[in-house]
């Protein structure tokens, strides 16, 4: 018996649920105009018998009165099972002055009697949760019924997580005579309904009713054949009725125009027919529907009506088809020609395994009227031409910033389900190796690309840091690069005369004495640096002026320790002037400036400004200060010369004739090109 019931259930309940298409989420009814101006007494001041049928007081509680509306909450257990009946309520409130709202909750699948189409004067909202609903087709006769003359008043209808008990005889009668049913039964609350949900509904059948149904057809067979053998097959009889239902459904003359219906929720159902949407829209108009939820309905094929949704749902804004088994979602591109609100379609967590770059482009061109959510589908990321083009498209970062493609930027982060090598990888991070593509043909291109990129980066780095490279190769590896110009020099006692303020003496002594103690390559003779420091090397008995002149002339360089203290010292400025003149006389790089701190340009003398723009200067806080100073002091690429004595106790005085000889000897030697900074 259970097998017959299961077969019957899967075949025909889908047709029934197609007609019971109302769905949605109940909104609080608080702004509707009252039917009667009579004020409602406060809860607790009036007996509940004033509002409810006799015997309902213990299972229903008055929760609120508002604008001539009464809100009841009913808890029905096995003790009150079967007591809550819509026909009884209809008779009781037919003469009422109030609007009724009911939230009905059941335990242990207690029964409530609710005949379709839920017609009752003054009933505007009904929500039923976890109940066994009986008598559902009891008013489906095509004659006059107690509900046929009741006007449309229901606004919200929600049947949630409930079971509907169907009598098989009544269902077959209804299906065989669908074309003759009154409009109230076919269309329901056509003029008033706004939100209706028929969510997670299970249909069950009365086994005794099935037995009676089989017996009735066997009696018919006996009368027509005169034989008691070969009883009629229930399956074949139901198939005949099913064919009749489809034919009769096409003969329905009623047109249902839902003027206010905005929310349709038919989610969580295993009984939807593939023809569900066709039957739903064949004689119905849904001009105000904004939300349609058909998630978790085990849908396998996308109905063609959804491809041209604007024909039947011109104001649809959200279509939920998530958690189904749809494997293809095709789109009619003529949608762009219609003036439509933007529709968001949630088709996530379905069975779409393939996607192409052409399809993505089509989606982008429709992004003004349609946004599709494809997340959670089991995409197959194999090494096919289509998938390779998809990878090329999603990894082109610029295109996803455009107005057309930006709504679909999430496609870049869609994840692969197969093959195993690509499982869990996002499209944007996918490689040919993940897709199990052969890499042989791409290997030379990849290697060449890497080499080219490396060379370009190397050239940029060398061009940007060419001076630093020259300095470090010389100071760290004692290598003179071929691009370093040759330097000529004359034998002098000191490598540099250091001019500084006494305020900076501690730093100077520490820095330059350390350089004297280190061993550095100085051309080819390998001598260490030797500096002239006035507190140590000035000759006693000579004037400061003579010591300064002699020290500058006896040094290859003059190192200026430039600070604010230096600028405020007359002796320091004199030393600078002498070194500056020496640079002009020798016509070569003589001055080296160590900038101890930032000094505003307005505070610098005119000669120092020229010096900083012409000669080498090194910042004390430079990351490679030590190397820059050594490089500036060292004689690189010079000609061979005799060793310079380490120390001269009493050097011979330098005469004016010697100075003139030096000037004449080096006058025609041009200054060597050099950067402003080292």
Beta strands, then each sheet from edge to edge (+ up, - down):
strand 1: 60-66
strand 2: 69-76
strand 3: 99-106
strand 4: 111-113
strand 5: 123-129
strand 6: 132-134
strand 7: 156-160
strand 8: 163-166
strand 9: 195-199
strand 10: 202-205
strand 11: 256-257
strand 12: 263-265
strand 13: 284-285
strand 14: 291-293
strand 15: 318-320
strand 16: 343-346
strand 17: 370-373
strand 18: 379-380
strand 19: 416-418
strand 20: 494-499
strand 21: 531-533
strand 22: 555-562
strand 23: 591-595
strand 24: 616-619
sheet 1: 1+ 2- 3- 5- 7- 9- 12- 14- 15- 16- 17-
sheet 2: 4+ 6+ 8+ 10+
sheet 3: 11+ 13+
sheet 4: 18+ 19+
sheet 5: 21+ 20+ 22+ 23+ 24+
end
